[in-house]
């Protein structure tokens, strides 16, 4: 048997009843019912209910352990009674009767609880970020972000784009915000600048003949926080295309954006690709205050048909080279 686990905490099902298994994870919650102690054991994948009877060595170990202690539990999988089945959990039809418990990492008194969704001041959440990241909603948001990026990457690759990683340490460039500067040890008195966007490098790639480029690009801008981005650092889907018209840009990117929103909309209505409404420059300025329509606004996503050369969409045959 593996030293730490034979299954993760979301893997056990009714088909595993009778098996001897081993799980490792964090003590999420404890409930003492007199002669029985119920423990919800949590890992990255989910929860499994652990049961321990009074008087056993496993009971003594679990009863003395604080919430968020890391333990390894070995025991037998049993079926729950019909009235105790939890249909909200993938493992809700079974529970693990603890035979042995090994303490991997005892927890002390917590400055903030992980179980539940109580609101805490931001300074406490950041100071104990490792605890905050264990909370269900934060963990779900982290996983959602990862899945969105993976979906974007796959959809762009399927559209014929090639992903490139551009340098992080670079020279300063006029991008509209202040640079973050990094002093150079090799060249005293000189500094690197962190990129506000991969603008110069992606244009270099296009001039070199790489037809379709994209990147989930980190951007660093020394500016105040906004409602749509963290202060100083954020990521964006950055892309360039060669020898295309404005319509080519729309037809290529609309399926990517619509597909991502449909995938993660949880049943909410999404405007299909090819049906994004288009508005003129004047209307864009009146509604959004700039020439670039933004999904940060609560208004519907739209495509801006430019009436000005200042529209950012590059519609000529790679206008960045002209």
C-alpha positions in Angstrom: 0.0 0.0 0.0 1.2 3.5 -0.8 2.7 5.4 2.1 0.2 8.3 1.9 -2.8 7.4 -0.2 -4.4 4.8 -2.4 -7.2 7.2 -3.4 -7.9 10.9 -3.3 -10.7 12.3 -1.1 -13.1 12.5 -4.0 -12.5 9.0 -5.5 -14.4 6.5 -3.3 -17.7 5.2 -4.4 -20.2 2.5 -3.5 -18.2 0.1 -5.7 -15.3 0.4 -3.2 -17.3 -0.8 -0.2 -15.3 -3.5 1.7 -11.9 -2.3 0.5 -9.1 -1.3 2.8 -7.9 2.1 1.6 -5.6 5.0 2.7 -6.4 8.7 2.4 -4.3 11.8 3.2 -5.6 15.3 3.6 -6.6 18.2 5.9 -9.2 17.9 8.7 -11.9 20.1 7.3 -14.5 19.7 10.0 -15.2 17.6 13.1 -18.5 16.5 14.6 -18.7 14.6 17.9 -21.8 12.5 18.2 -21.0 10.9 21.6 -19.7 7.5 20.9 -18.9 8.4 17.3 -16.6 11.0 15.8 -17.2 12.2 12.3 -14.4 14.0 10.4 -14.5 15.5 7.0 -11.1 14.9 5.3 -10.3 17.3 2.5 -7.7 17.4 -0.2 -7.5 19.2 -3.6 -10.1 16.9 -5.1 -12.9 16.8 -2.6 -14.1 15.4 0.8 -14.5 12.0 2.4 -16.3 11.4 5.7 -14.2 9.5 8.3 -15.8 7.7 11.1 -14.1 6.7 14.4 -15.5 4.9 17.4 -14.9 6.0 21.0 -12.0 4.2 22.7 -10.0 3.3 19.6 -6.5 4.7 18.9 -7.8 6.4 15.8 -10.4 8.2 17.9 -7.8 9.5 20.3 -5.7 10.8 17.4 -8.5 12.4 15.6 -10.2 13.8 18.7 -6.9 15.5 19.8 -6.1 16.9 16.3 -7.1 20.5 15.5 -9.0 21.4 12.4 -6.6 21.9 9.4 -4.2 19.3 10.8 -2.8 17.0 8.0 -3.4 13.3 8.6 -3.2 10.0 6.9 -6.1 7.7 7.6 -6.2 3.9 6.8 -9.4 2.0 7.1 -12.3 0.1 5.6 -14.8 1.6 3.2 -18.5 1.1 4.3 -21.8 2.1 2.8 -23.8 4.8 4.6 -27.3 4.2 5.8 -30.0 5.4 3.4 -30.9 8.3 5.7 -27.3 9.5 6.0 -26.5 9.5 2.3 -25.2 12.9 1.2 -26.3 13.5 -2.5 -24.3 16.7 -2.6 -21.0 14.9 -2.4 -19.5 12.5 -4.9 -18.4 10.3 -2.0 -21.7 10.8 -0.2 -22.8 7.1 -0.4 -19.8 5.8 1.6 -17.6 6.6 4.6 -14.3 5.4 5.8 -14.1 3.7 9.2 -10.7 4.7 10.6 -8.4 1.9 11.7 -5.1 3.9 12.0 -4.4 7.6 11.9 -0.9 9.1 11.3 -0.3 12.7 12.0 1.6 14.4 9.2 1.3 18.0 10.2 -0.4 19.2 13.4 -2.2 22.5 13.2 -2.3 25.2 15.9 -5.1 27.7 16.7 -6.0 29.3 13.4 -6.1 33.1 12.9 -9.0 32.6 10.5 -11.2 29.5 9.7 -11.1 27.6 6.5 -14.5 26.0 6.8 -17.3 28.4 5.8 -17.3 31.6 3.9 -17.0 34.2 6.6 -15.7 37.6 5.5 -12.3 38.7 6.8 -10.4 41.9 6.3 -8.1 41.9 3.3 -4.9 42.4 5.4 -5.6 39.2 7.4 -6.4 37.2 4.2 -3.2 38.3 2.6 -1.1 37.7 5.7 -2.4 34.2 6.0 -2.8 33.6 2.3 -2.0 30.0 2.5 -5.1 29.5 4.7 -7.2 31.8 2.5 -6.3 29.7 -0.6 -7.7 26.6 1.2 -11.2 28.1 1.3 -13.7 26.5 -1.0 -14.6 29.6 -3.0 -11.0 30.8 -3.4 -9.9 27.3 -4.4 -12.7 27.1 -7.0 -11.8 30.5 -8.4 -8.1 29.4 -8.8 -9.2 26.3 -10.6 -11.6 28.2 -12.8 -8.8 30.6 -13.8 -6.6 27.7 -14.7 -9.4 26.1 -16.8 -10.2 29.3 -18.6 -6.5 29.8 -19.6 -6.3 26.1 -20.7 -9.4 26.6 -22.8 -8.1 29.8 -24.4 -4.8 28.1 -25.2 -6.5 25.1 -26.9 -8.9 27.3 -28.9 -6.1 29.6 -30.1 -4.0 26.6 -31.1 -6.9 25.0 -32.9 -7.2 28.3 -34.9 -3.7 27.9 -36.2 -1.9 30.2 -33.7 1.5 29.4 -32.2 2.2 30.3 -28.6 5.5 32.1 -27.9 7.0 33.2 -24.6 8.4 36.7 -24.8 11.1 38.1 -22.5 10.3 39.6 -19.1 13.4 41.6 -18.5 13.5 44.2 -21.3 14.1 47.8 -22.1 11.6 50.6 -21.4 9.0 51.3 -24.1 6.3 53.9 -24.5 3.2 51.9 -23.5 1.1 54.5 -21.7 1.9 53.6 -18.1 4.9 53.8 -15.8 7.5 51.0 -15.9 8.6 48.7 -13.1 12.4 48.9 -13.0 14.8 46.1 -12.0 18.4 47.1 -11.2 21.1 45.1 -13.0 23.9 43.6 -11.0 26.0 42.9 -14.1 25.6 46.5 -15.3 25.7 48.8 -12.3 23.6 51.9 -12.6 21.4 50.5 -15.3 18.0 48.9 -15.1 15.7 46.4 -16.8 12.1 47.3 -17.3 9.3 44.8 -16.9 7.1 44.7 -20.0 3.8 46.6 -19.8 2.8 44.3 -22.7 4.7 42.1 -25.2 4.3 44.8 -27.9 7.8 45.0 -29.3 8.5 41.3 -29.1 5.3 40.2 -30.8 5.8 42.8 -33.6 9.3 41.5 -34.0 7.9 38.0 -34.4 5.5 39.2 -37.1 8.2 41.0 -39.0 10.2 37.8 -38.8 7.4 35.9 -40.6 5.7 34.0 -37.8 2.2 34.1 -39.2 -0.1 33.8 -36.1 1.2 34.5 -32.6 -0.5 34.4 -29.3 0.5 34.4 -25.6 -1.2 34.4 -22.2 1.0 37.4 -21.4 2.0 38.8 -18.0 1.8 42.6 -18.0 3.4 44.9 -15.4 2.2 48.5 -15.1 3.0 50.8 -12.2 -0.5 52.2 -11.9 -3.3 52.3 -9.4 -5.7 49.4 -8.9 -8.8 49.2 -11.1 -12.1 47.4 -10.8 -11.0 45.0 -13.6 -7.3 44.3 -12.7 -4.9 43.9 -9.8 -2.5 46.8 -9.2 0.8 46.4 -11.0 0.3 43.0 -12.6 -2.2 41.2 -14.7 -2.5 38.7 -17.6 -4.0 39.2 -21.0 -4.7 37.1 -24.2 -2.3 38.7 -26.6 -2.3 37.9 -30.3 -1.2 39.0 -33.8 -2.1 37.9 -37.3 -0.5 38.4 -40.7 -2.2 39.4 -44.0 -5.7 39.7 -42.6 -8.6 42.2 -42.8 -10.7 43.4 -39.9 -13.3 40.8 -40.8 -10.7 38.1 -40.6 -9.9 39.2 -37.0 -13.6 39.1 -36.0 -14.2 35.7 -37.6 -11.1 34.2 -35.9 -11.6 35.6 -32.4 -15.4 35.5 -32.0 -15.5 31.7 -31.8 -12.7 31.7 -29.3 -14.4 34.2 -27.0 -17.9 32.9 -27.4 -16.7 29.3 -26.9 -14.9 30.2 -23.6 -17.9 32.0 -22.3 -20.3 29.2 -23.3 -18.0 26.6 -21.6 -18.0 28.5 -18.3 -21.4 30.2 -18.4 -23.1 27.7 -16.1 -26.2 27.8 -18.1 -26.3 31.5 -18.7 -27.1 32.9 -22.1 -24.1 33.8 -24.3 -24.3 35.6 -27.7 -23.2 33.0 -30.3 -20.1 33.6 -32.4 -21.0 35.5 -35.6 -23.8 37.3 -33.9 -21.8 39.9 -31.8 -23.5 43.2 -32.5 -21.3 45.9 -34.2 -21.5 49.6 -33.3 -19.9 52.7 -34.8 -17.0 54.6 -33.2 -19.3 57.4 -32.0 -21.6 55.1 -30.1 -18.6 53.3 -28.6 -17.3 56.6 -27.2 -20.7 57.5 -25.9 -21.3 54.2 -24.2 -17.8 53.1 -23.1 -15.8 56.3 -23.1 -13.1 54.9 -25.5 -12.7 53.2 -28.9 -12.1 49.8 -27.4 -15.2 47.9 -26.3 -14.7 46.3 -23.0 -16.1 43.2 -21.3 -15.4 45.0 -18.0 -18.6 47.0 -18.6 -21.9 45.4 -17.6 -23.2 46.1 -21.0 -23.3 43.4 -23.7 -20.2 42.5 -25.6 -20.0 44.2 -28.9 -17.7 44.7 -31.9 -16.7 48.2 -32.8 -16.8 49.1 -36.5 -14.1 51.8 -36.6 -14.8 55.3 -38.0 -11.2 56.3 -37.0 -7.7 55.2 -37.7 -7.1 55.1 -34.0 -9.1 51.9 -33.5 -6.6 49.4 -32.1 -7.6 46.4 -34.2 -5.0 46.0 -36.8 -6.9 45.5 -40.0 -4.3 45.9 -42.7 -1.9 43.2 -43.7 -0.1 43.2 -40.4 -0.1 47.0 -40.0 2.4 46.7 -37.2 5.1 46.2 -39.9 4.0 49.3 -42.0 
